[in-house]
């Protein structure tokens, strides 16, 4: 075989480069994390459904919890998803000030949500709801409520810290477009948290 033929044969079996970039690795990592997290929330909500279906004295969540405050909290999280999208849009356009504003508004929306949830918890505890105790019926009602909403509240709190750290990174970056991928990954987490709350709100407050 000639030298030219050998070179062609070697080129034919040369391995292709991986399509994954450092940016796509970050997104892949976030998607894997969110997939695992979705399983955790799914188990909690499924357990809640089983306990409710097998209990003969499960209270009506609508009457016990009410929905006025939580409906506003849901609206607040939906609005924070919109500001997250606007922050990413502003970053893509190279508008640092608008990107910072919308990131800050998103973080404020999450912080307000957690504050309202703390108010709701305080109000319910004052009325007698406890972990392992509930004055309106099944004792597991209080336990499941605090576990599911608390688990989600922990995610929102982590998201607020995450957003503030990203806001700081955007503020320090000379070329804000360089942080587009970071903000996009943060948006994936925040939209997931908002979507999960809609499910929690539906299962635990409306049904």
N, C-alpha and C positions, 0 to 999 in steps of 0.2 A: 504494500500500500504506500502511495506516495505521501510526502510530508504534507502536502495540501489536503489530501483526503483525510489524514489523521487529524489535522486541525479542524476540519469540518465536522468530523465525528465527535471530537471533544466538545465543540461548540453546541452540537445537537443535544448533548446530555447535560449541559450546564444547568444547574438548578435555578428556577425562577426566584426573583426576589419576593420577599413577603410583602403583601399589600398593606400591612399594618404599620402605621407611623406612630411616633410617640403620642401624638394627639389622639389617634384612634384607640391606642392602648388605654388612655385615660377614660375614654367613653366606655370601652368594653368593661373596664374594671367597675365603673359606676353601674352599668347595666347588670353585671353579675351580683353586685351588692344589693341592688334594688330587687332582683329576682328572689334572693334569699330573704330579704325583708318582707316581700309580698307573701311568702310562705308563712312567716311568723304572724303577720296580721290575719292571714287566712285561717290559721289554726285558732287564733283567739276568737274571731268572729264565728267560726264553725262551732267552737265549744260553747259560746254564748247561745247560739241557736239550739244546740242540743239541750242545754240546761233549761232554756225557756220552754222547749217543746215537751219536756218530761216533767215540768213542774205544774202542780195543780193550783198554786197560789201566787203565780208570777204577776206582779203588779203591772198595770198599763203604763208604759214609759211616758206616754203623752201626758197623762194626768199627774204623774209624779215629777217628771223632769221639766215639763213645759218645753216649748220650742222657740219662743220669741227671742231669747238671748242667743241660743245656739243657731238659730236661723241667721241672725246678724253675724255671728262668728263665721258661719259658712260663707256668707256673702263677702266677708272681709278676706277670707283666704282665697276666694275666687278672684277678687280684685288684686290680691298680691301676685297671683299668677300672671295677670295682665301686665302689672308693672315689671315683673321679671322678663316677660317677652319684650317690653319696651326698652328695658336696660340692654338686652342683647342687641336689639335693633340699633340703638344709639351707639353702642360700642362698634358695631359693624360699619357705621357711618363715620367713625372717628370722633364722635362728639363726647368728650370726656365728662363735661359738666352734667349733661342729661343722663349719661350712663350712671354717674355717681348718684344723681337725684333719684333715679328709679330703683337702684339697688338699695338706697337708704329707705325709700318708701316700702319696698318689699320687706326689709328687715323690721321696720316699724309695724307693718301689718302683722307679721308673725309674733312680735313682742306683745302687741295688743291682744292678739288671740290667746296667748298663754296667760296674760293678766286676767282676761275675762273668764278663762277656764278656772283659774285659781279662785276667782270670786264665786263662780258656780259651785265649786267643790266646798268652799267655806259655807255657803248658804245651805247646801244639802246636809253637810255634817251637823250644822246647827239644828236642822230639822230631824236629826236622828239617824241618818244613813251612815253606816260604818262598813269597814271590811269585815265580813262575817256577820253583819247585822243590818236589818232593814225594817223599819216600823210599818211598812205597807204590804208586807207579804214575805215571799221567799228570801231567806237570808243571803243566798248567793247573788241576788240582784245587785246589792251594793258592792260585793266583791268583784263581780264581772264588770260593773260600770267603771270602778276606779282602775282596774287593771287595763281595760281596753283604752279608755280615754287618757289614762296616765301614760301608757306606752306611746300613744300618738303625741301627747303633749311633750314627751321627752324628745321625740323626733323634731317637733317644731322648734323647741329650744336649741337643739343642736344645729338646726337649719339657720336660726338667727345668728348664732356664733359663726357659722360657716359663711353666711352672707357678709357679715361685718369684716371677716378676714379677707374675703375676696374684694370688698370695697376698698380696704387698705391697699391691697396689691394693685388694683386699678389706679388708685390715686398716686402711687409711687412710680408707675410705669411711664416711661417717656412716650412710647408709641402704644396707645391704648388698644389698638387692633391686635397687638401681640397677646393680650389677655382674653381674646374672644373665646378660645377653646375652654379656658378655665371657667368663664362665666356660663358657657353653654352646658358644661358638666354640672355646675351648680344648679342651673335651671332644671336639669333632669331630676335632680333630687327634690327640688322644691315643688315641681309639678306632681311628682309622685306623692309627696306628703299631702298636697291639696286633694288629689284624687282619692287617697285612702280616707281622708276625713269625710268626704262625701259619702263613702260607703259606710263609715262608722255612724254618721249622722242618720243615714237611712235605716240601718239595721237597729240602732239602739234608741233612736228618738221617735221615728215615724211608724215603724212596723210593730 
